[in-house]
Amino acid sequence: MKATLIKNSTLFNEGKEFVADLRIVGQRIEEIASDISAKENDQVIDAEGLWLLPGMIDDQVHFREPGLTHKGNIASESRAAVAGGITSFMEMPNVDPSTTTIEALENKFKLGEQNALANYSFYLGATEDNLEQIKRLDVSRHCGVKVFMGASTGDLLVEAPQALDAIFRESPTLIVTHCESGPIMQQKLIEYREAGITPTIQDHPKLRSVEACYASSSYAVGLAKKFNSQLHVLHITTEKELSLFEPGPIENKNITAEACVHHLWFSEEDYADRGNMIKCNPAIKSASDRAALIQALNTGQIDIIATDHAPHTWEEKQVEYIKAPAGLPLVEHALLTLMDHVKNQRMTIQQVVEKVCHNPAIRYGIVERGYLREGYFADLVLVDPNANTPVSHENCRYHCGWTPFDGHTFSSKIRSTWVNGTQVFDGENLIEENSAMELRFAR
């Protein structure tokens, strides 16, 4: 079996920081110790001064396959992800056709097996009439069911109280929700039209308001409490919503919350410069909301950080605000944004590892990933905390060819990424050796 010995790195794991060696044999971490001697044929990497972390687990991405592959696909976006230190992803159902049947879900697993460079799982999308499909979900293989509560179109929009009750009562697996109230958002748009106001990107957080988010999030939390459901509320954006979530560690919580990297990075002040590039749903809101989200990482009211990576072409974004699609590409630079927060003392590296590695593994019950532990799969990222990464549209790896971080230089650099013991990124180049696996869940 091939073996890799990473020597002298600083490991961050389970709240601890320590210098050690780590040996990979085959797909797994064989040994972690202070001084491991190299064996014959070991690939030895001297990582002195570098930080070794578990690979980031991103529980919310849109890789656009099938049907929307002009925006991105599993091959292109998973490669951008591993270049950003993400070793596992869970992908959303709003593709074309929507992933609303077990048959469509299994077809996506086949695409993942053929094309993903990172470990993968896929969500089933809830509709108002696919309860029997939801009940067939395999809790050991399928990461969860996605419910768009008033923030989608077509069959993925679930607003009927009877349908929502049934999903929250019957789902055998984790329910993840996009929470924005359709009626509140529609009423705000009507008010603009009646006043003769043409909304611009500056109005995005007003149209998709704090009130719309809170009304929907509180409804979801109420349903979860009523039916004792397992609920994970995605991309919280407002200080007001934080009151819905309990502080403290994630273990034994039935209801958890997530923030996304762009909501921790941008505020509404950035619309003037970034425009439709940072149009997303839920909207990026005020600087005070952003500060509250960062503080909620300390209290444990925010349990997980993810990306909600959602690429669109540059041409699709270059239209008037109201017609521009919502979403932005993020996986290649997500971990780097968090490293900048660490550098600027807005969060600690231990918090980052907890929120992007340990807690996703706990919440989803991911088998033998998310930690630096002997016997676990060797999903690893080696970070240089003292090397810069300048970012431009031209040097990003997204299929869509642009990044909202164009012109920014991050204060750290991804030096290597391993997926199941295989190096897939060397700091400069992707290594096309597909070692990715389907995620498994113990729950």
N, C-alpha and C positions, 0 to 999 in steps of 0.2 A: 504493500500500500504506500502511496505517496505520503510524505510527511513534511511539515513545515514547522520550523522553530522560530518564533518571534521573541527576540531577546531584548531585555532592558527597557521595555515600554512601561509607561505609567497606566495601570489598569484602573478603571472606574466601574464599580459593580456593587450593587446592594448597599449603597451609601458609603462605601469605602474607597479610599485612594491608596494605591500601593505600587511600588515598582517590582516587576516580576517577569519571568519568562512564561511563555505559553506555547505548548506543542500541540499541533494538529496532526492527527493520523486519520487518513481517509476522510470521512465526512464530519468527524467529531473532534472536540477538544479532549485530548488524552490526559494532559497534565498541566497544572499551573503551579509554579514553584519559584523560589528565589533564584536558583541557579541550576538550570537544566543543561546537561551536557549534550552536545549534538551527536547524533548517531550517523553512521555511514549513509550517504545519499539523502540526508536531510537538506531541504532548502532552508538556509539560515538567513534571517532578516534582522539586522541590527536596528532596533527602533528606539534607540536612546533619544530622549527628548520628545517623543511622540506619545500620543494618548491612544490607548486601545479600548474601544467600547463595544458592547454588543451592537449588531446591526440594528438600524431603526426599523420598526414595524409600523407601516403606514396603513391604518385601517380604513382609509377613505380616499380612493382615487377614481378617476374617470379616464380610462385608457382608450375609449372610443371604438372598440371593436366588439362586435361586427357593426357594419353599416355606416360608420362615421369616420372611416379611416383616412379621409383627407385631412382630418384634424390631428390624428395620432393613432397609434396601434399598440398592441401589447409588446411587440418586439421593440419598437422605438422608445416607448415611454419607460419600459422596465430597464432598458439600457441607460437612459438618463437617470433613473432611480438609483441603480447601483453605483454610478459615478458620483452620486450624492450621498452614498453611505446607507441607502435604504436596501435592506436585504429581503424584506417580505412585504407584500401588499395585498389589500382586499379591495376588489373592484366593484363598481356600482352598476345597477341594472339599466340605466337610461341610455341605452344604445338603440340600434335599429335593426331588427325589431327589439322591443323591450324584453328584458329577461324576466318573464312572468310565469314561466312554466318550468318544471323540473327538466324537461327535454332541452329547452333553451339553455338552462343553467349548465347541464352536462356538456353541451356543445362548447360553452365557454371554457370549461375545464380542459377540453381537448385543445382549444386554442392556446391555453396557458401552458400545457404540456409541450406543445410544439414550439412556442415562440418566446416564453418568458425567460429572462435572465435572472430574475429574483423569484423567491418562493411566492406562491399565489393562492388566493381563494376568491370566491365570487359570491355576491349577494343575490338573492331572489328579490324581485320587486313586488311589493304588495299592490293589488288592485282592489276594487270594491267587490269583485266576484271571483277571486282566485284562492279562497280560504282552503280548499281541498289541496291545492298545490303547496301552500304554506305548511299544512299539517304533514306533508310528506318529506319535509326537509330532514336531512340526516345530520344530527347534531355533532357527529364526529367528523364530518367532511365539509359541511356548508357553514360559512361564517355567520350568517344571519339573514334577517329579512329587513329590507329597506322600505320605510313608509314615508312618502312625501305628503306631509299634512298641510295641504293648501299652498304648495310652492312648486307645482309642476303642471304638466299639461297631459292631455290624453288619458290613457288608462292607468298611468302611474299616479294620478292625483286621487288621493283618498280623503274625502271630507265627510261622507255620510256617517253619522254617529253609530248607526247599527253595524256598519262595516268595521269601523275602528274598534268598537267594543269586541267584536268577534275576533279580530286579529290579536288584540291585547289579551284576550281570554284564552285563545287556542294556540298561539304560536309556540312551537316546541323549542325554539331557539331565541337568541338575543334579537330584540327589536331595536333597530337604529332609525332615528327620525330626523328629517329636515323639517324644522318648525318655523313657519311663518304663516300668519292667518291671511288666507285669500280674501275674505270679505273686507277686512280692515285695509289691506293694500288696495283693493279695487275702489273702496270709498275714497281713499286719499287721491287716487288718480282722477276720479270723477270731480273732486273738489278743484283740482288743478284745471281741468277742462272747463268747468263752469266759470272759473275766474279768468279764463283766456290765457293761462300761463302755459308756455311750452317748457316742459321740464328738461333740465340738462343733467350732466353727470353729477353736478353738485347737489342735485335733489335726490340722488339715489338713496341715501340713508333716511330721507324724509318719507319717500314713497314706500320703502321697505323698512318701516319704522321700528323703534324700540317697542311700541305698543303691539305691533303685529307679531314680533318675535315672542314677547312675553305671553300674549294670549294663547299662542299655539304651544309654546313650551310648557306652560302651566297646565294646559289641557292634557298633553301627553303624560306629564308627571302624575296628574290626577288619575288617568286611566291605569297607569302602572301600579299606583297604590291600590286602586279599586280591585284589580285582578291579580295583584302580586306578581306582575310581569317583570322580566329582565329587560330593562330599558337603558339604552345609551343614546343621549341626545347629542347630535353632532353640531359642530361649528357654532358654539355659543358666541354671541357678539356684543352683549349688553351687560352693563352692571346690574340692571334690574333683574335679569334672569338668574343671576347667581344666587339669589335668595331661595331659589327652588331646590338647591342642591346642598346636601350635607357635607360639612367639612370632615377631614380625617382621611385615613388610609383607605385604599380601594377595596381591600379584602372584605368580603361579606356584604358589600353594597349591592342592592337590587337596581338602583338608579344611579347612573354615572353621567358625567358631562365631559365635553371635549372642546378645546379651542384649536384653531388652525393657525399655521405659521404666518399667513398674511394678515390675519386680524391682530396678531401680536406685533406685527412690524409696521404696517401702514395705519394711518388715520385719515379722517375725512379731509384733512389739510393737504393730503397728497393727490386729491382728485385734480387740482389745478395743473399739476405737472404730469401726472400719469394718465389721466383721462380714462377712456374705456379700457385701457390695459388692466386696470384694477377694478373694473366693474365685475362684481360677483354677488351671489346670493347665498346666505344673507349678506347684506351690504357691510362694507367697512364703515365703521361709525366713528365716534368722537375719540379724541386723545384721552379723555377721562374714562371712557369705556375700555379702551386698550389698557390703560393703567390698572383698571379693576381686574381685568382678565389676568394680567401678570401677577397681581397680588393674590388672586384666587389659586394660582399654582402653589403658593405657600400654604394656604389654608387646606388645600385638598378638595376644594369645591370644583376645581377643574382637575380631572383625573388623567387625561390623555391629551397629547398634542399630535395632530395629524396634518395632512396637507390639503385635502380636497382638490388635488391637482386636476385641472379641467381645461385642457387646451382648446383653443379655436385658432383658425388661421388669422394672419395679420389683416388680410382683406376683410374678413368678417368683422373685425373690430373697428375698421375704418369707416364706420357709418354713423349716422346720428345716434345719440345716446339711447333713445327709446327702442331702437331696432337692434342695437348691438347685443350679441349674446353675452351671457354672464359666465365668468370662469377665467382662470389664469393658470399657466403652467408653473409648477413649483417643485417637483420632486428632486431636481438636480441641485437645488440651492436651499432646500428646507433646513437641513441640519446645519448648514453654514450660517443661516439667519440666527439659529439658536446659539451657535458658538459666538456670534457677535453680541448677543444678549449677555452671555457669560462674560465676555471681555469687558463689557460695559457695566457689569455687576447688577444687571436687572434680574438675573437668575443664576443658579449655580450649575456646574456641570453635573453634580449628583442629581439635581432636579431634572435636568434634561434627560439623563439616562433613565430615571424613574418614569418620566412621562411618555417617552417614545420607545422604550424597550421593555422594561419590567411590567408597567401597568397594562399595555395592550396584551401582553402574554397572560397576565392574570385575568383580565376582563373577559377575554375570549377563550381562556383555557387552552392556549396554544401549547402543544406538546414539545417540551425540551428545546425551547428557543426563548430569546429575550434576556438571557443572562450569560455571564462568563462563568461557566461551571463545568467541571470535569464530567465527561459523558454527554454533554449537550452538543447539539449541532453547532458546528463552527461557522456561525453567521457573525462576521466581525467587520469593524471599520477602524482603520488606523488614521488618526487625525493629527496634523501638524498644527499646534496652536499658535505658532509664530511665523507662519508663511501666508502670504496674501493670495487671494483668488480674485483677480479682476474679471468682471462679468460684462458681456456684451451680447447683443442679438447674434452677432457673428460667431461667437465661440460656444453658444449653448447647444445642447444635444437634442432638444425637443424637435419632433417632426414639424411642428408649426413654425419653428425658426425664429422665435422671439422670446424675450423674458421680461417680466416686470421690474427686474433688478438691473436692467441695462444701465451701465455707467457707474455702478457701485463696485467697490472693491471690498470683499469680505476679508476679515482679519485672521482667517485660518484656511487650511487646505485639506482636502481628502487625499491621503497618500495611498491607501489601498482598501479594497473591499473584498471580502471572502463570502461566498455563499456555499453552505454545506462543505466547507473545507477547501473549496476551489477558489483561487484568486481570479476574480472577474474584472477587476479594475486595478491598475498599477499606479494611479496618480496622474497619468497622462492619457493612457489608452485603455479601451475596453478589450478584454480578452474573451474571445468568442468560444468559450467552453461551457456548454450549458449544463450546469449542475443543479438547477432549480428543482424544487419539489413542491407538490401540493401540501399545503398546511394541514395539520391534523389537530383536532380539538378534543380535550378530555373534559367532558361536562355531561 
